[in-house]
Amino acid sequence: MATNFSLVIQAGPNPGLRTGLAKDSFIIGRDPGSDLHIQDIEVSRRHARLIAQSGGFVLEDLGSTNGTFVNGERVRTITVLRPGDEIRLGEIVTLRYELDLNTLETTPPTPAPQRRSVVPPPPTASLPHLEERPAAPAPERRAAPPQARPAAPASQAPLPPPSRPDEPVAVRMAAARNFVDPLQYDAAEEAPPAATPRRQRRKGLRLSNNMILGCLAILLLGACGTTAFLWYVDANFLWCDVFGGLIPACVAP
């Protein structure tokens, strides 16, 4: 609650009267039950109200007849007051909103929070230096033993016995490997089969299926047209008119 402010009457009844604002809600009016009673014809019974806020008061007009003014401007909404503002009720009564310095001097100062002294931690004993050990030598790489080459595989099939006493070994080895003598090789046996000769295309006009169907359609239309024409000539007895030279009965004697 803000208790360090007061109202001083500047003009009107009891000029110079100082009233401390010791309540959260302070009513000003002509009603004897008001917190600040002002007996004046221009002051309403409940003229204005001061409401305590953090650090001061705000002023509110309670629907007075002659209005409430702060520094010459009419109060229409809640207005924040500052020390030294002039509050006028109607046309004559004038109040001044002031900060009560005597109350501030008697108010004991708020003690400042004590700071805790931070004790530094005890110094940590330094660790003894470790003896530097020589680096271990890198292990020597041993050469891999030479791998033995695989022995050449022996011939699986034994050489056939010689057909005659003076037959050389090379001939028997060639026989064991199915060697074919080029002198005894028959090319006709190993020749690939001859390819089948393609049929030669006949030279001349070759009609496709579409062309054949088109010709048949034309012939069919011609036959139908001829039949319709002959039916029309017969129905109207126009044989002599159309075929007069071809029919002997139509020729005049």
C-alpha positions as CSV (number, residue, x, y, z in Angstrom):
1,M,0.0,0.0,0.0
2,A,1.3,3.5,-0.9
3,T,1.3,5.6,2.3
4,N,3.8,8.2,1.3
5,F,1.4,10.5,-0.6
6,S,-1.0,13.2,0.6
7,L,-3.6,15.7,-0.7
8,V,-3.3,19.4,0.1
9,I,-6.3,21.7,-0.5
10,Q,-5.2,24.7,-2.6
11,A,-8.5,26.4,-3.2
12,G,-11.9,26.0,-1.5
13,P,-12.9,25.3,2.1
14,N,-10.1,24.8,4.6
15,P,-7.2,25.8,2.2
16,G,-3.8,24.4,3.3
17,L,-5.4,21.2,4.9
18,R,-3.1,18.2,4.3
19,T,-4.7,14.7,4.3
20,G,-2.5,11.6,4.1
21,L,-3.6,8.8,1.8
22,A,-3.5,5.9,4.2
23,K,-6.1,3.6,2.5
24,D,-6.1,1.6,-0.7
25,S,-9.4,3.3,-1.7
26,F,-9.8,7.0,-0.9
27,I,-13.2,8.7,-1.5
28,I,-13.5,12.4,-2.0
29,G,-17.0,14.0,-1.8
30,R,-19.6,16.1,0.0
31,D,-20.9,13.1,1.9
32,P,-19.8,13.3,5.6
33,G,-18.8,9.6,5.4
34,S,-16.2,10.3,2.7
35,D,-12.5,9.9,3.5
36,L,-11.9,13.5,2.4
37,H,-15.1,15.6,3.2
38,I,-15.3,18.8,1.2
39,Q,-18.4,20.9,1.9
40,D,-18.9,22.7,-1.4
41,I,-21.9,23.1,-3.7
42,E,-20.0,22.1,-6.8
43,V,-18.7,18.9,-5.2
44,S,-20.9,15.8,-5.6
45,R,-21.7,13.5,-2.7
46,R,-19.3,10.9,-4.1
47,H,-17.2,12.9,-6.5
48,A,-13.9,11.0,-7.1
49,R,-11.9,8.1,-5.8
50,L,-8.2,7.4,-5.5
51,I,-7.0,3.8,-5.8
52,A,-3.6,2.7,-4.6
53,Q,-1.3,1.1,-7.1
54,S,2.4,0.0,-6.9
55,G,4.3,3.2,-6.4
56,G,1.4,5.7,-6.3
57,F,-2.3,6.3,-6.9
58,V,-4.7,6.5,-9.8
59,L,-7.7,8.8,-10.0
60,E,-11.2,7.8,-11.1
61,D,-14.3,10.1,-11.5
62,L,-17.4,8.6,-9.9
63,G,-19.9,10.2,-12.3
64,S,-19.8,13.7,-10.7
65,T,-22.0,16.5,-12.0
66,N,-19.3,19.1,-12.5
67,G,-16.5,16.8,-13.4
68,T,-13.0,16.0,-12.2
69,F,-9.9,17.6,-13.9
70,V,-6.1,16.8,-13.6
71,N,-3.9,19.6,-14.8
72,G,-6.8,21.2,-16.7
73,E,-7.9,18.0,-18.5
74,R,-11.1,16.3,-17.6
75,V,-10.8,12.8,-16.2
76,R,-12.9,10.3,-18.3
77,T,-11.0,7.1,-17.6
78,I,-8.6,6.0,-14.8
79,T,-5.7,8.5,-14.7
80,V,-2.3,7.8,-13.2
81,L,-1.3,10.6,-10.8
82,R,2.3,12.0,-10.4
83,P,3.6,14.1,-7.5
84,G,2.8,17.8,-8.2
85,D,-0.4,17.1,-10.2
86,E,-3.3,19.5,-9.7
87,I,-6.7,18.0,-9.1
88,R,-9.8,20.2,-9.6
89,L,-13.3,19.4,-8.5
90,G,-15.8,21.5,-10.4
91,E,-14.7,25.1,-10.9
92,I,-13.4,26.2,-7.5
93,V,-12.1,23.4,-5.3
94,T,-8.4,22.6,-6.2
95,L,-6.2,19.9,-4.6
96,R,-2.5,19.1,-5.0
97,Y,-1.2,15.5,-5.1
98,E,2.1,15.5,-3.3
99,L,4.7,13.1,-2.0
100,D,5.0,13.2,1.8
101,L,8.7,13.6,2.5
102,N,8.2,13.4,6.3
103,T,6.9,9.9,6.0
104,L,9.8,8.9,3.8
105,E,12.3,10.1,6.5
106,T,10.6,8.1,9.3
107,T,10.5,4.9,7.2
108,P,13.5,2.7,8.1
109,P,15.6,1.9,5.1
110,T,15.5,-1.6,3.8
111,P,18.7,-3.4,4.7
112,A,20.7,-4.5,1.8
113,P,21.1,-8.2,1.3
114,Q,24.4,-9.5,2.7
115,R,26.7,-11.1,0.3
116,R,28.2,-14.4,1.1
117,S,31.9,-14.5,0.9
118,V,33.1,-17.2,-1.4
119,V,35.9,-19.2,0.0
120,P,38.2,-20.4,-2.7
121,P,38.8,-24.1,-2.7
122,P,42.1,-25.4,-1.3
123,P,44.8,-25.8,-3.9
124,T,45.0,-29.3,-5.3
125,A,48.3,-31.1,-4.9
126,S,50.2,-31.3,-8.1
127,L,50.5,-34.8,-9.4
128,P,54.1,-36.1,-9.8
129,H,55.5,-36.1,-13.3
130,L,55.3,-39.4,-15.0
131,E,58.6,-40.8,-16.2
132,E,58.7,-40.8,-20.0
133,R,59.1,-44.3,-21.3
134,P,60.8,-45.0,-24.5
135,A,58.6,-45.9,-27.3
136,A,58.4,-49.6,-28.0
137,P,60.2,-50.6,-31.3
138,A,57.9,-51.6,-34.1
139,P,57.7,-55.4,-34.6
140,E,59.8,-56.7,-37.5
141,R,57.9,-58.1,-40.4
142,R,58.9,-61.5,-41.4
143,A,59.0,-62.5,-45.0
144,A,56.4,-65.0,-46.0
145,P,57.9,-68.4,-46.9
146,P,57.9,-69.1,-50.6
147,Q,54.9,-71.1,-51.7
148,A,55.7,-74.3,-53.4
149,R,54.6,-74.4,-57.0
150,P,52.0,-77.2,-57.7
151,A,53.5,-80.0,-59.6
152,A,52.4,-80.5,-63.1
153,P,49.6,-83.0,-63.3
154,A,50.5,-86.3,-64.8
155,S,48.6,-87.6,-67.8
156,Q,45.6,-89.5,-66.6
157,A,45.5,-91.9,-69.4
158,P,48.6,-94.1,-70.0
159,L,50.2,-94.2,-73.4
160,P,48.9,-96.9,-75.6
161,P,51.3,-99.7,-76.4
162,P,53.3,-99.3,-79.7
163,S,51.7,-100.9,-82.7
164,R,55.2,-101.6,-84.2
165,P,58.6,-101.7,-82.6
166,D,60.0,-98.6,-84.3
167,E,56.9,-96.4,-83.5
168,P,58.0,-93.1,-81.9
169,V,56.7,-91.9,-78.6
170,A,55.2,-88.7,-80.1
171,V,52.9,-90.7,-82.2
172,R,51.6,-92.6,-79.2
173,M,51.1,-89.4,-77.3
174,A,49.1,-87.9,-80.1
175,A,47.0,-91.1,-80.2
176,A,46.3,-90.8,-76.5
177,R,45.1,-87.2,-77.0
178,N,42.8,-88.0,-79.8
179,F,45.1,-86.4,-82.3
180,V,43.8,-86.4,-85.8
181,D,46.2,-86.8,-88.6
182,P,45.7,-83.9,-91.1
183,L,46.4,-86.2,-94.0
184,Q,43.5,-88.5,-92.9
185,Y,41.1,-85.7,-92.0
186,D,37.9,-85.7,-94.1
187,A,36.6,-82.2,-94.4
188,A,33.2,-83.4,-95.6
189,E,32.4,-85.1,-92.4
190,E,33.1,-81.9,-90.3
191,A,31.6,-79.4,-92.8
192,P,28.5,-77.7,-91.5
193,P,25.2,-78.4,-93.2
194,A,24.5,-76.2,-96.2
195,A,22.0,-73.5,-95.6
196,T,18.6,-73.9,-97.3
197,P,18.4,-71.6,-100.3
198,R,15.8,-68.9,-100.1
199,R,13.0,-68.9,-102.5
200,Q,13.4,-66.3,-105.1
201,R,10.7,-63.6,-105.3
202,R,8.7,-63.5,-108.4
203,K,9.0,-60.3,-110.3
204,G,5.7,-58.6,-111.1
205,L,2.7,-57.1,-109.4
206,R,1.9,-58.6,-106.1
207,L,-1.6,-58.0,-104.7
208,S,-2.1,-57.7,-101.0
209,N,-5.2,-58.7,-99.1
210,N,-6.4,-55.1,-98.8
211,M,-6.2,-54.6,-102.5
212,I,-8.2,-57.8,-103.2
213,L,-10.9,-56.8,-100.7
214,G,-11.1,-53.3,-102.3
215,C,-11.6,-54.8,-105.8
216,L,-14.3,-57.1,-104.5
217,A,-16.1,-54.2,-102.9
218,I,-16.0,-52.2,-106.1
219,L,-17.4,-55.1,-108.1
220,L,-20.1,-55.6,-105.6
221,L,-21.1,-52.0,-105.7
222,G,-21.1,-52.0,-109.5
223,A,-23.4,-55.1,-109.5
224,C,-25.8,-53.5,-107.1
225,G,-25.8,-50.2,-109.0
226,T,-26.5,-52.1,-112.3
227,T,-29.4,-54.1,-110.8
228,A,-31.0,-50.9,-109.3
229,F,-30.7,-49.1,-112.7
230,L,-32.3,-52.0,-114.6
231,W,-35.1,-52.2,-112.0
232,Y,-35.8,-48.5,-112.4
233,V,-35.9,-48.8,-116.2
234,D,-38.3,-51.8,-116.1
235,A,-40.5,-50.2,-113.5
236,N,-41.0,-47.0,-115.6
237,F,-41.1,-48.7,-119.0
238,L,-38.0,-46.9,-120.2
239,W,-36.5,-49.7,-122.2
240,C,-37.1,-48.0,-125.6
241,D,-35.9,-44.6,-124.3
242,V,-32.7,-45.9,-122.9
243,F,-31.9,-48.9,-125.1
244,G,-33.9,-47.9,-128.2
245,G,-31.1,-48.7,-130.7
246,L,-30.3,-52.0,-129.1
247,I,-33.8,-53.5,-129.0
248,P,-35.3,-54.4,-132.4
249,A,-38.9,-54.0,-131.2
250,C,-38.3,-50.4,-130.3
251,V,-37.1,-49.5,-133.8
252,A,-39.9,-48.1,-136.0
253,P,-40.7,-50.1,-139.3
